[in-house]
Amino acid sequence: MRVQVEASRTGKVLVGALAAAAATLIAASNWADNILTFGLHGFQDSRTVTVLSPVVDLDKDFTDRSGLKARFGVDAVTAASDSCARCHPDGANNQRTYGDFSYRRKYGDYRLELGGEISRENFYAADTVTASLSRDLNNGNTTIAGGYSFSSNRPQLHPTQTVEQQYAQDVYVTLTQTLSKNTIVQMTYDFSRISGYQSNPFLRTSVNDILVVGNAPDLRNRQAIALRLRQALPADTYLEADYRRYWDTWSVSSNTMSVALSHYFRPSFMLGGSYRWYSQTGAFFYQPSYTGDPQYYTADYRLAPFSSGLYGVRISYAPADGLLFFPKHTALDLRYERYIASTNFEAAIFSGGLRVPF
Amino acid sequence: MKRPARIAIALLMAATGLLTGACATVQPWERGKLSNPCMVFDANGQLVAYDNHWQPSREGSAGGFGAQGGGCGCK
């Protein structure tokens, strides 16, 4: 299929370009604050979806005023959800390949960052460009930042060959303030506007007892405000607390609160735990099933009212002499989380990362 | 104006007042604790990007915490 062929070709181009860029950059390294991060994420949920996501990040400083970030990753879906299993009882695999790139440069107290992302998967393609600008004030104790992104998304209405178009624009402003030697807070306002096709072509809902693909409004304005706190406590212990209020023109509104506590048992070893609570209302057109002649209808579980809890534990290990044969300041980060929703949806999420300076 | 918008604006005003009324100047040599990864917002960019991808794929909300990734991943 066209999209699959395109995904495969784009993946190869991305791999080649990133490999060439990495080789060039490492060869030209001035051994400054450059970091390679190798990550592996695993996700398994009660809908039988299993996703393995290897990813590699490169963060490279050219000078003290300029640098770049690059990321290449794959989401390998090794088991299909029940929506896929309806037509593929023996299973259907999917794969998303993506690459990010951004270039940053400082101009006095200003920092400009320009970047983009290409994402390809079976039946979905997305291209995004991003720009952000930040400025440090008050001797670096205050930072004001703003950013804009534009995405062009093209879902294919599998099993047909029809490709729809969707555009997403996002703008945000952030204020970060140091309150003391032990306290820093951040506030963000985020507005995004999504236009075009926004139904899920893989989910079918019941309208008059007939299963049909959903029909969602073609415009959605989303807003969020987030307040975040980082507090250093006595005895090498740190508190992270976040709150987000979200609302949109589909009448989905939500509250998200999270708290994490981390303690350094040794300078090289940190153990932490976290909890995130989430609660949302349903979209104005969401119903378990429909009768009559509804204008909009959906089976998208993301538009249903529900709440959830996310429990996590994490460790970070960064021995002063380096880890195994890796150089000093190499760090290993591991995290395990359990996600439990009121809809009986559950998931286990594992993340591992190895940060290697070079 | 809808209730969520009123709540958000109230929070925004309260937070702005809190921040602008408490603008301490912490000197560079006093920033030891602040440089710990636990004190840096979105210090682990890879984890932030991953969370910002899988959570909006399972929930109806997005935004507010770092940049959003592309792709659907929601089959």
Contacts between the chains, C-beta under 8 A, distances in Angstrom:
chain1	res1	chain2	res2	distance
A	37	B	46	5.5
A	39	B	46	4.9
A	39	B	47	7.9
A	39	B	50	7.6
A	41	B	50	5.2
A	43	B	54	6.0
A	45	B	58	7.9
A	49	B	75	7.9
A	51	B	54	7.9
A	51	B	73	7.4
A	53	B	50	6.9
A	55	B	46	6.2
A	55	B	50	7.7
A	57	B	45	6.8
A	57	B	46	5.3
A	59	B	45	8.0
A	69	B	45	7.5
A	71	B	46	7.5
A	71	B	49	7.3
A	75	B	71	7.5
A	75	B	73	5.7
A	77	B	73	7.8
A	77	B	75	7.1
A	80	B	75	7.3
A	81	B	75	5.7
A	83	B	75	6.4
A	84	B	75	5.8
A	94	B	75	6.1
A	96	B	71	5.2
A	96	B	72	7.9
A	96	B	73	5.8
A	98	B	69	7.3
A	98	B	70	6.8
A	98	B	71	6.1
A	100	B	49	7.9
A	117	B	69	6.7
A	117	B	70	5.1
A	118	B	70	7.8
A	119	B	69	7.4
A	119	B	70	4.0
A	119	B	71	3.8
A	121	B	71	6.1
A	121	B	72	6.7
A	121	B	73	7.1
A	124	B	71	6.5
A	124	B	72	4.3
A	126	B	70	3.5
A	126	B	71	5.2
A	126	B	72	7.6
A	127	B	70	7.3
A	128	B	70	4.7
A	130	B	67	6.4
A	138	B	23	6.0
A	138	B	25	6.3
A	139	B	25	5.6
A	139	B	27	7.6
A	140	B	28	7.5
A	141	B	23	6.8
A	141	B	24	6.7
A	141	B	25	5.6
A	141	B	26	5.6
A	142	B	23	6.4
A	147	B	67	7.1
A	149	B	67	6.8
A	149	B	68	7.1
A	151	B	70	5.7
A	153	B	70	7.1
A	153	B	72	7.8
A	155	B	72	6.8
A	170	B	63	7.0
A	170	B	68	6.3
A	172	B	63	7.4
A	172	B	64	8.0
A	175	B	16	7.6
A	175	B	19	6.3
A	176	B	41	6.8
A	177	B	19	4.4
A	177	B	22	7.4
A	177	B	23	6.6
A	178	B	24	6.5
A	178	B	26	5.1
A	178	B	34	6.6
A	179	B	19	7.9
A	179	B	22	5.2
A	179	B	24	5.8
A	180	B	24	5.5
A	180	B	26	6.7
A	181	B	26	5.5
A	181	B	30	4.8
A	181	B	31	7.2
A	181	B	32	7.8
A	181	B	33	6.0
A	181	B	34	6.9
A	182	B	33	5.5
A	182	B	34	7.8
A	184	B	34	6.1
A	184	B	39	6.1
A	184	B	41	7.8
A	185	B	15	7.7
A	185	B	18	7.6
A	185	B	19	6.5
A	186	B	41	5.4
A	187	B	12	7.2
A	187	B	15	4.7
A	187	B	16	7.3
A	187	B	19	6.8
A	188	B	64	5.5
A	188	B	65	7.5
A	189	B	12	6.7
A	190	B	63	3.9
A	190	B	64	5.0
A	192	B	62	7.3
A	192	B	63	5.9
A	192	B	68	7.8
A	200	B	74	6.7
A	202	B	74	8.0
A	202	B	75	5.0
A	222	B	61	7.9
A	222	B	62	6.5
A	222	B	63	6.1
A	223	B	5	7.6
A	223	B	8	7.1
A	223	B	63	7.7
A	224	B	61	7.1
A	224	B	62	7.4
A	224	B	63	4.0
A	224	B	64	3.7
A	225	B	8	4.6
A	225	B	11	6.1
A	225	B	12	5.9
A	225	B	64	6.7
A	226	B	64	3.6
A	226	B	65	5.9
A	227	B	11	6.7
A	227	B	15	5.6
A	228	B	41	6.3
A	228	B	65	8.0
A	230	B	38	7.0
A	230	B	39	4.5
A	230	B	40	7.6
A	230	B	41	7.0
A	232	B	33	4.0
A	232	B	34	7.6
A	232	B	36	7.0
A	232	B	38	7.9
A	232	B	39	6.2
A	238	B	36	6.4
A	238	B	38	3.6
A	238	B	39	6.3
A	240	B	38	6.5
A	242	B	65	7.0
A	244	B	61	7.5
A	244	B	64	4.5
A	244	B	65	6.8
A	245	B	4	6.7
A	245	B	7	6.2
A	245	B	8	5.1
A	245	B	11	6.6
A	246	B	61	4.1
A	246	B	62	7.6
A	246	B	63	6.8
A	246	B	64	6.8
A	247	B	2	7.2
A	247	B	4	3.8
A	247	B	5	6.7
A	247	B	8	7.2
A	252	B	60	4.4
A	252	B	61	6.8
A	253	B	4	4.7
A	254	B	59	7.4
A	254	B	60	6.8
A	254	B	61	4.3
A	256	B	61	6.9
A	262	B	38	4.9
A	270	B	38	7.6
A	272	B	38	7.6
A	278	B	59	6.4
A	278	B	61	7.7
A	280	B	59	6.6
A	280	B	60	5.1
A	280	B	61	6.1
A	282	B	60	7.9
A	283	B	60	7.1
A	301	B	58	7.9
A	302	B	57	7.8
A	302	B	58	6.6
A	302	B	59	5.9
A	302	B	60	4.6
A	302	B	74	7.6
A	303	B	60	5.5
A	304	B	60	8.0
A	308	B	59	7.4
A	316	B	37	7.5
A	333	B	44	6.7
A	333	B	47	7.6
A	335	B	47	7.1
A	339	B	58	7.6
A	341	B	58	7.9
A	345	B	58	7.3
A	347	B	58	7.4
A	349	B	54	7.1
A	351	B	47	6.0
A	351	B	50	6.4
A	353	B	44	7.0
A	353	B	46	5.8
A	353	B	47	7.0
